[in-house]
Amino acid sequence: MSEFEFELIFKLEHEENPEKYLDSLYEAGCDDALIGIASIGYISLNFTTEANSAFDAIVGAYKKVLKTIPHARLERAEPDLLNVTELAYEFGYTKQNMRKYVRGEMATINNEFPSPAVSGKTSYWHVAEISTWLEKYANMDISIDRQNTFNCIWGLNQAIENRRLSNNTLTKSFESMLVNVA
């Protein structure tokens, strides 16, 4: 068994106070999570849990929460989209060092840094994509369990986004287009 770290953020009913679930979440087996209740109507659980795989860890945690709060809707999992500062923290770099990777200013690396998933004044990258790039081009040693966790979170968040789409036919059309063009 390996240890996995991730966060699950749930939406509760409108203006529902998440504090009422603290004891029951613990009793349901979420004793391996730090529970955040900063916003009315939301609850987040930061898990450090043991499982055979990242997938098993995330699914197991999800089931424990739904056992206690069946009406909770999973909004997203973290870490996924991170800015430069957050990437630096996640991988143990300074912000300045990570910015050099982003800008292509590392003399020892000739491979282009991945494009951000969200560009703007503050840009965001998928941590799964960056961890793969850092391991491949910056010779960073990232455990397979950690990489699998990032990949599972990315896939889970994509599934959540697809579930929110009102026109799934349009999504499938674009997926087909991308396959045929690429």
C-alpha positions in Angstrom: 0.0 0.0 0.0 1.1 3.5 -0.7 0.1 6.9 0.7 -1.8 9.4 -1.5 -2.5 13.1 -0.9 -5.4 14.9 -2.6 -8.3 17.2 -1.8 -12.0 16.8 -2.7 -14.3 19.8 -2.7 -18.0 19.2 -2.4 -21.0 21.5 -2.9 -23.7 21.1 -0.3 -27.3 22.4 -0.4 -27.7 26.1 -0.6 -26.4 27.8 2.6 -26.1 24.5 4.4 -23.7 24.6 7.3 -20.9 22.0 6.8 -20.1 21.9 10.5 -23.0 19.5 11.2 -21.1 16.7 9.3 -17.8 16.8 11.1 -18.4 14.0 13.5 -20.2 11.8 11.1 -17.5 12.2 8.5 -14.9 11.0 11.0 -17.1 8.1 12.0 -17.5 7.2 8.3 -13.8 6.7 8.0 -12.6 10.2 6.9 -10.3 10.2 9.9 -7.4 10.5 7.4 -8.6 13.9 6.2 -8.4 17.5 7.3 -11.8 19.0 6.8 -12.2 22.6 5.6 -15.5 24.4 6.3 -14.6 28.0 5.3 -17.6 28.6 3.1 -21.3 28.0 3.8 -22.6 25.5 1.3 -19.2 23.9 0.6 -16.9 21.4 2.4 -13.4 20.3 1.4 -11.5 17.3 2.6 -7.7 17.1 2.3 -6.9 13.4 2.4 -3.6 11.7 3.2 -4.7 8.1 2.8 -3.3 4.6 2.1 -4.6 2.6 -0.8 -3.3 0.2 -3.5 -3.6 2.9 -6.1 -4.4 6.6 -6.6 -7.7 5.6 -8.2 -8.7 3.4 -5.2 -7.7 6.2 -2.8 -9.8 8.8 -4.5 -12.8 6.6 -5.2 -12.7 5.3 -1.6 -12.6 8.8 -0.2 -15.4 9.9 -2.4 -17.6 7.0 -1.3 -16.9 7.8 2.4 -18.1 11.3 1.9 -21.2 10.3 0.0 -22.0 7.7 2.7 -22.3 10.6 5.2 -23.6 13.4 2.9 -25.5 11.6 0.1 -26.6 14.9 -1.5 -23.1 16.3 -1.7 -21.9 17.1 -5.3 -18.2 16.8 -6.1 -17.1 20.1 -7.5 -13.4 19.4 -8.1 -10.3 17.6 -6.9 -7.0 19.2 -6.2 -4.2 19.7 -7.0 -4.9 20.3 -10.6 -4.7 23.8 -12.0 -1.8 25.6 -10.4 -0.1 28.9 -11.1 3.7 29.5 -11.1 3.9 30.1 -7.4 1.8 27.0 -6.6 3.8 24.8 -9.0 7.0 26.0 -7.4 5.7 25.0 -3.9 4.3 21.7 -5.2 7.7 20.6 -6.6 10.0 22.2 -4.1 11.4 25.0 -6.4 11.6 28.7 -5.8 9.1 30.9 -7.7 12.0 32.4 -9.7 13.3 29.0 -10.7 9.9 27.8 -11.8 9.4 31.0 -13.8 12.7 30.3 -15.6 11.3 26.9 -16.7 8.0 28.6 -17.8 9.9 31.2 -19.9 12.4 28.8 -21.4 15.3 30.4 -19.7 17.0 27.3 -18.4 20.2 26.8 -20.4 20.2 23.1 -19.8 16.7 22.5 -21.2 15.9 22.7 -24.9 12.3 21.5 -24.7 9.5 23.9 -24.6 7.5 24.2 -21.3 3.9 23.1 -21.7 1.3 25.7 -22.6 -0.9 26.8 -19.7 -4.5 25.4 -19.6 -5.6 28.9 -18.7 -3.7 32.0 -19.9 -4.0 35.5 -18.6 -2.5 37.8 -16.0 -2.2 34.7 -13.9 -1.8 31.5 -15.9 -2.6 28.0 -14.7 -1.1 24.6 -15.7 -2.3 21.1 -15.1 0.0 19.8 -12.4 -0.1 16.3 -14.1 1.3 17.7 -17.3 4.0 19.7 -15.5 5.1 16.8 -13.3 5.6 14.6 -16.4 7.5 17.4 -18.1 9.7 18.0 -15.1 10.5 14.4 -14.7 11.4 14.0 -18.4 13.3 17.2 -19.1 14.4 18.6 -15.7 15.4 15.1 -14.4 13.1 15.5 -11.4 12.3 12.2 -9.6 8.6 12.0 -9.2 7.2 8.9 -7.7 4.8 6.8 -9.8 2.1 7.1 -7.1 2.4 10.9 -7.1 2.2 11.1 -10.9 -0.8 8.7 -10.9 -2.5 10.9 -8.3 -2.1 13.9 -10.5 -3.3 12.1 -13.5 -6.4 10.7 -11.7 -7.3 14.2 -10.4 -6.9 15.6 -13.9 -9.2 12.9 -15.3 -11.7 13.3 -12.6 -11.9 17.0 -13.1 -12.4 16.6 -16.8 -15.2 14.2 -16.1 -16.8 16.7 -13.7 -16.6 19.4 -16.4 -18.1 17.1 -19.1 -21.0 16.3 -16.7 -21.8 20.0 -16.4 -22.1 20.5 -20.1 -25.7 20.8 -21.3 -24.8 19.8 -24.9 -22.9 16.6 -24.7 -23.4 16.0 -28.5 -21.4 19.1 -29.2 -18.6 17.9 -26.9 -18.5 14.5 -28.8 -18.4 16.4 -32.1 -15.4 18.4 -31.0 -13.7 15.3 -29.7 -14.2 13.6 -33.0 -12.9 16.7 -34.8 -9.7 16.7 -32.7 -9.0 13.1 -33.4 -9.5 13.5 -37.1 -7.5 16.7 -37.4 -4.6 15.5 -35.2 
